[in-house]
């Protein structure tokens, strides 16, 4: 199962990360943006959600990872 998420959803996962850790689950994000853009985005996530995002976010601007793992609902729209 995959889903497209935004700032508020990643903030919610950041808040719940201790619960995932208790269950032996490690979080990771996958972004359709560049790694360079993540610093500002993480700052926004932390400010909006009142948390501290600690899990990594992979930059996948060309959607290579998303396509490899069949994470796009419609692969023909992978560039949107």
Biotite code that builds the C-alpha atoms (Angstrom):
import biotite.structure as struc

atoms = struc.array([
    struc.Atom([0.000, 0.000, 0.000], chain_id="A", res_id=1, res_name="UNK", atom_name="CA", element="C"),
    struc.Atom([1.271, 3.462, -0.808], chain_id="A", res_id=2, res_name="UNK", atom_name="CA", element="C"),
    struc.Atom([-0.056, 6.941, -0.375], chain_id="A", res_id=3, res_name="UNK", atom_name="CA", element="C"),
    struc.Atom([0.947, 10.435, -1.289], chain_id="A", res_id=4, res_name="UNK", atom_name="CA", element="C"),
    struc.Atom([1.449, 12.500, 1.826], chain_id="A", res_id=5, res_name="UNK", atom_name="CA", element="C"),
    struc.Atom([2.182, 16.069, 2.629], chain_id="A", res_id=6, res_name="UNK", atom_name="CA", element="C"),
    struc.Atom([3.475, 18.190, 5.482], chain_id="A", res_id=7, res_name="UNK", atom_name="CA", element="C"),
    struc.Atom([0.712, 17.430, 7.989], chain_id="A", res_id=8, res_name="UNK", atom_name="CA", element="C"),
    struc.Atom([0.842, 13.683, 7.409], chain_id="A", res_id=9, res_name="UNK", atom_name="CA", element="C"),
    struc.Atom([4.631, 13.528, 7.796], chain_id="A", res_id=10, res_name="UNK", atom_name="CA", element="C"),
    struc.Atom([4.263, 15.577, 10.988], chain_id="A", res_id=11, res_name="UNK", atom_name="CA", element="C"),
    struc.Atom([1.722, 13.077, 12.297], chain_id="A", res_id=12, res_name="UNK", atom_name="CA", element="C"),
    struc.Atom([4.101, 10.211, 11.562], chain_id="A", res_id=13, res_name="UNK", atom_name="CA", element="C"),
    struc.Atom([6.927, 12.099, 13.291], chain_id="A", res_id=14, res_name="UNK", atom_name="CA", element="C"),
    struc.Atom([4.753, 12.414, 16.403], chain_id="A", res_id=15, res_name="UNK", atom_name="CA", element="C"),
    struc.Atom([3.926, 8.702, 16.273], chain_id="A", res_id=16, res_name="UNK", atom_name="CA", element="C"),
    struc.Atom([7.481, 7.545, 15.581], chain_id="A", res_id=17, res_name="UNK", atom_name="CA", element="C"),
    struc.Atom([8.043, 6.370, 19.194], chain_id="A", res_id=18, res_name="UNK", atom_name="CA", element="C"),
    struc.Atom([5.040, 4.040, 18.846], chain_id="A", res_id=19, res_name="UNK", atom_name="CA", element="C"),
    struc.Atom([6.396, 2.616, 15.598], chain_id="A", res_id=20, res_name="UNK", atom_name="CA", element="C"),
    struc.Atom([9.820, 2.154, 17.234], chain_id="A", res_id=21, res_name="UNK", atom_name="CA", element="C"),
    struc.Atom([8.218, 0.196, 20.109], chain_id="A", res_id=22, res_name="UNK", atom_name="CA", element="C"),
    struc.Atom([6.865, -2.184, 17.479], chain_id="A", res_id=23, res_name="UNK", atom_name="CA", element="C"),
    struc.Atom([10.170, -2.566, 15.681], chain_id="A", res_id=24, res_name="UNK", atom_name="CA", element="C"),
    struc.Atom([9.112, -0.421, 12.709], chain_id="A", res_id=25, res_name="UNK", atom_name="CA", element="C"),
    struc.Atom([11.458, 2.127, 11.156], chain_id="A", res_id=26, res_name="UNK", atom_name="CA", element="C"),
    struc.Atom([9.927, 5.032, 9.275], chain_id="A", res_id=27, res_name="UNK", atom_name="CA", element="C"),
    struc.Atom([11.231, 6.458, 6.027], chain_id="A", res_id=28, res_name="UNK", atom_name="CA", element="C"),
    struc.Atom([9.752, 9.038, 3.706], chain_id="A", res_id=29, res_name="UNK", atom_name="CA", element="C"),
    struc.Atom([9.905, 9.129, -0.075], chain_id="A", res_id=30, res_name="UNK", atom_name="CA", element="C"),
    struc.Atom([9.732, 12.529, -1.707], chain_id="A", res_id=31, res_name="UNK", atom_name="CA", element="C"),
    struc.Atom([9.111, 13.488, -5.318], chain_id="A", res_id=32, res_name="UNK", atom_name="CA", element="C"),
    struc.Atom([11.315, 16.520, -4.713], chain_id="A", res_id=33, res_name="UNK", atom_name="CA", element="C"),
    struc.Atom([15.058, 17.070, -4.537], chain_id="A", res_id=34, res_name="UNK", atom_name="CA", element="C"),
    struc.Atom([17.035, 16.396, -1.392], chain_id="A", res_id=35, res_name="UNK", atom_name="CA", element="C"),
    struc.Atom([18.032, 20.071, -1.388], chain_id="A", res_id=36, res_name="UNK", atom_name="CA", element="C"),
    struc.Atom([14.401, 21.049, -0.823], chain_id="A", res_id=37, res_name="UNK", atom_name="CA", element="C"),
    struc.Atom([13.986, 18.793, 2.207], chain_id="A", res_id=38, res_name="UNK", atom_name="CA", element="C"),
    struc.Atom([15.675, 21.098, 4.744], chain_id="A", res_id=39, res_name="UNK", atom_name="CA", element="C"),
    struc.Atom([13.042, 23.784, 4.350], chain_id="A", res_id=40, res_name="UNK", atom_name="CA", element="C"),
    struc.Atom([10.257, 21.243, 4.142], chain_id="A", res_id=41, res_name="UNK", atom_name="CA", element="C"),
    struc.Atom([11.351, 19.499, 7.351], chain_id="A", res_id=42, res_name="UNK", atom_name="CA", element="C"),
    struc.Atom([11.470, 22.884, 9.075], chain_id="A", res_id=43, res_name="UNK", atom_name="CA", element="C"),
    struc.Atom([7.865, 23.505, 7.965], chain_id="A", res_id=44, res_name="UNK", atom_name="CA", element="C"),
    struc.Atom([6.819, 20.022, 9.105], chain_id="A", res_id=45, res_name="UNK", atom_name="CA", element="C"),
    struc.Atom([8.318, 20.603, 12.544], chain_id="A", res_id=46, res_name="UNK", atom_name="CA", element="C"),
    struc.Atom([6.771, 24.077, 12.923], chain_id="A", res_id=47, res_name="UNK", atom_name="CA", element="C"),
    struc.Atom([3.304, 23.082, 11.723], chain_id="A", res_id=48, res_name="UNK", atom_name="CA", element="C"),
    struc.Atom([3.108, 19.835, 13.678], chain_id="A", res_id=49, res_name="UNK", atom_name="CA", element="C"),
    struc.Atom([5.040, 20.895, 16.779], chain_id="A", res_id=50, res_name="UNK", atom_name="CA", element="C"),
    struc.Atom([7.398, 17.948, 16.472], chain_id="A", res_id=51, res_name="UNK", atom_name="CA", element="C"),
    struc.Atom([10.900, 17.022, 15.420], chain_id="A", res_id=52, res_name="UNK", atom_name="CA", element="C"),
    struc.Atom([11.022, 14.827, 12.322], chain_id="A", res_id=53, res_name="UNK", atom_name="CA", element="C"),
    struc.Atom([13.946, 12.445, 12.697], chain_id="A", res_id=54, res_name="UNK", atom_name="CA", element="C"),
    struc.Atom([13.366, 9.732, 10.111], chain_id="A", res_id=55, res_name="UNK", atom_name="CA", element="C"),
    struc.Atom([15.032, 10.059, 6.702], chain_id="A", res_id=56, res_name="UNK", atom_name="CA", element="C"),
    struc.Atom([13.293, 11.268, 3.571], chain_id="A", res_id=57, res_name="UNK", atom_name="CA", element="C"),
    struc.Atom([14.580, 9.928, 0.266], chain_id="A", res_id=58, res_name="UNK", atom_name="CA", element="C"),
    struc.Atom([14.635, 12.327, -2.685], chain_id="A", res_id=59, res_name="UNK", atom_name="CA", element="C"),
    struc.Atom([13.121, 10.573, -5.711], chain_id="A", res_id=60, res_name="UNK", atom_name="CA", element="C"),
    struc.Atom([12.606, 13.406, -8.202], chain_id="A", res_id=61, res_name="UNK", atom_name="CA", element="C"),
    struc.Atom([12.743, 11.048, -11.199], chain_id="A", res_id=62, res_name="UNK", atom_name="CA", element="C"),
    struc.Atom([10.328, 8.630, -9.424], chain_id="A", res_id=63, res_name="UNK", atom_name="CA", element="C"),
    struc.Atom([12.753, 5.731, -9.909], chain_id="A", res_id=64, res_name="UNK", atom_name="CA", element="C"),
    struc.Atom([12.155, 4.285, -6.443], chain_id="A", res_id=65, res_name="UNK", atom_name="CA", element="C"),
    struc.Atom([8.402, 4.885, -6.611], chain_id="A", res_id=66, res_name="UNK", atom_name="CA", element="C"),
    struc.Atom([8.150, 3.118, -9.960], chain_id="A", res_id=67, res_name="UNK", atom_name="CA", element="C"),
    struc.Atom([10.470, 0.278, -8.916], chain_id="A", res_id=68, res_name="UNK", atom_name="CA", element="C"),
    struc.Atom([8.243, -0.528, -5.945], chain_id="A", res_id=69, res_name="UNK", atom_name="CA", element="C"),
    struc.Atom([4.967, 0.078, -7.808], chain_id="A", res_id=70, res_name="UNK", atom_name="CA", element="C"),
    struc.Atom([4.037, 3.020, -5.589], chain_id="A", res_id=71, res_name="UNK", atom_name="CA", element="C"),
    struc.Atom([2.308, 5.079, -8.294], chain_id="A", res_id=72, res_name="UNK", atom_name="CA", element="C"),
    struc.Atom([-1.392, 4.494, -8.814], chain_id="A", res_id=73, res_name="UNK", atom_name="CA", element="C"),
    struc.Atom([-0.937, 5.246, -12.508], chain_id="A", res_id=74, res_name="UNK", atom_name="CA", element="C"),
    struc.Atom([2.677, 4.847, -13.713], chain_id="A", res_id=75, res_name="UNK", atom_name="CA", element="C"),
    struc.Atom([1.885, 6.958, -16.785], chain_id="A", res_id=76, res_name="UNK", atom_name="CA", element="C"),
    struc.Atom([1.413, 9.904, -14.409], chain_id="A", res_id=77, res_name="UNK", atom_name="CA", element="C"),
    struc.Atom([4.686, 9.391, -12.527], chain_id="A", res_id=78, res_name="UNK", atom_name="CA", element="C"),
    struc.Atom([5.990, 12.767, -13.624], chain_id="A", res_id=79, res_name="UNK", atom_name="CA", element="C"),
    struc.Atom([3.148, 14.756, -12.053], chain_id="A", res_id=80, res_name="UNK", atom_name="CA", element="C"),
])
